Amino acid sequence: MGDSSSASYIHMVHHLIEKCLIFRMSKEECMEALSKHANIKPVITSTVWNELEKENKEFFEEYAESRSKDDRMSEEETSQMIQKIISSSDSTSKDSHHDGDDGEDDHSNPNV
């Protein structure tokens, strides 16, 4: 019943979480960014993040420790970076133009 599409979706969320980690985002920041920019429900992001934490406890402990020491990007910088990630991911799977799913200009400009 769509197991391969479910696995593909989970893999995509996993990949986007890895991008959030590269940009030193917290779990909450990642959930918010993926919800806003990729229409991924926060519960999905949270579930995948939790599984990654279980599988990589040591990494996430060090990640949390290093995040608390370092300066982080501003919210605006984070939003811009996530939008670039989403745009580049979308361009490989579909037309990178906004498909008009809600008719609003929600920072979906692929040229940013």
C-alpha positions in Angstrom: 0.0 0.0 0.0 2.5 2.6 -1.1 5.4 1.4 1.0 8.0 2.6 -1.5 6.4 6.1 -1.6 6.3 6.2 2.2 9.9 5.1 2.4 10.8 7.7 -0.2 9.0 10.4 1.7 10.7 9.4 5.0 14.1 9.4 3.2 13.4 12.9 1.9 12.5 14.2 5.4 15.7 12.5 6.7 17.7 14.3 4.0 16.1 17.7 4.9 16.8 17.1 8.6 20.5 16.5 7.7 20.5 19.8 5.9 19.0 21.5 9.0 21.8 19.9 11.1 24.4 21.4 8.7 22.8 24.8 9.4 23.0 24.1 13.1 19.3 24.2 13.7 17.5 22.9 16.7 14.9 20.2 16.4 12.2 22.9 16.9 13.8 25.2 14.3 13.9 22.3 11.9 10.3 21.3 12.5 9.2 24.9 11.9 11.4 25.4 8.8 10.2 22.1 7.1 6.6 22.9 8.0 6.8 26.4 6.5 9.0 25.7 3.5 8.4 22.1 2.6 4.8 21.5 3.9 6.0 18.7 6.1 4.0 18.2 9.2 6.0 18.9 12.4 4.9 15.5 13.8 6.6 13.8 10.8 9.8 15.8 11.3 9.8 15.1 15.0 9.3 11.4 14.5 12.1 11.1 12.0 14.4 13.3 14.1 13.7 11.1 17.2 14.6 8.0 15.3 17.8 9.6 14.1 18.6 10.5 17.7 18.1 6.9 18.8 20.4 5.6 16.1 23.0 8.3 16.6 23.0 9.1 20.3 26.6 10.1 20.5 26.4 12.5 17.5 23.3 14.2 18.8 24.8 14.7 22.3 27.9 16.3 20.7 25.7 18.3 18.4 23.6 19.7 21.2 26.7 20.6 23.2 28.4 22.3 20.3 25.2 24.2 19.4 25.0 25.7 22.9 28.5 27.0 22.5 28.3 28.5 19.0 26.5 31.5 17.6 23.6 30.5 15.3 22.3 32.0 12.2 19.5 34.6 12.4 15.9 33.5 11.7 16.0 35.3 8.4 19.3 33.7 7.4 17.9 30.3 8.4 14.7 30.8 6.4 16.7 31.9 3.3 19.0 28.8 3.5 16.1 26.4 4.0 14.3 28.0 1.0 17.4 27.4 -1.1 17.6 23.8 0.0 13.9 23.2 -0.8 14.2 24.9 -4.2 17.2 22.8 -5.2 15.5 19.7 -4.0 12.3 20.6 -5.9 14.1 21.4 -9.1 15.4 17.8 -9.3 12.0 16.3 -8.8 9.6 18.8 -10.5 9.5 22.1 -12.2 11.1 24.7 -9.8 8.4 27.3 -10.5 5.8 27.9 -7.9 2.8 25.6 -8.9 0.2 28.0 -7.3 -0.8 25.6 -4.6 -2.0 28.4 -2.4 -1.6 31.4 -4.7 0.5 33.3 -2.2 4.1 34.6 -2.6 5.6 32.8 0.4 9.3 33.3 -0.4 9.2 30.6 -3.1 11.4 32.5 -5.5 14.0 30.0 -6.7 16.3 32.8 -7.6 17.0 33.8 -4.0 
